Amino acid sequence: MSVKSDRWILKMCREQGMITPYEEGLVREINGHRIISAGVSSYGYDLRLGSDGFRVFSPIASSEIDPKNFDENSLVESPLKTAEDGAQYWLLPPHSYALGITVETFNIPKNVIGLCMGKSTYARSGLIVNTTPLEPGWRGRLVLEFSNSADLPIRIYANEGIAQVTFFESDEYCDVSYADRAGKYQDQTGLVTPRL
């Protein structure tokens, strides 16, 4: 099993639709404004946080989080704000947790696994991006989990880089892929909360 390069990632995007939409290179500026980088990098893909779903956990309407019987009232919509340069962002309060969804839709081949990690720009600001693997055969938009470990609110920018996926290709196919076992998060197009 080996980590895959930018050439392989681009080939898989072009020929097999592994990531849609995708940026062919690392984009650091849009319309003359600097952004947190997104797109293909040397050995990974810097994915973007979509602007159509960002919800923060709140104790106002719920007293606990039960992943076996999730109460949708534990999450509240966070207002999307606009910065002076036109960038859109959410504020994640100190020591809080939120869910968001990527711009990109993934279609992971049966012999590939993707591992997602936070970007250093956010890590150095106190944001922890917690994601689960992009399993062989999984398709959909990736739900991301965010934890603010800082004592101050953190701006989380929409449609800019938020995390990086590194892809590993096996020399053999797995017997049962995520698609084969009809995984519960297959083909998600929006922010999906815990399911049993």
Secondary structure by P-SEA (a helix, b strand, c coil): cccccaaaaaaaaacccccccccccccccccccccccccccccccbbbbbccbbbbbbccccccccccccccccbbbbbbbbccccbbbbbbcccccccccccccccccccbbbbbbbcaaaaaabbbbbbcccccccccbbbbbbbbcccbbbbbbcccccbbbbbbbbcccccccccccccccccccccccccc
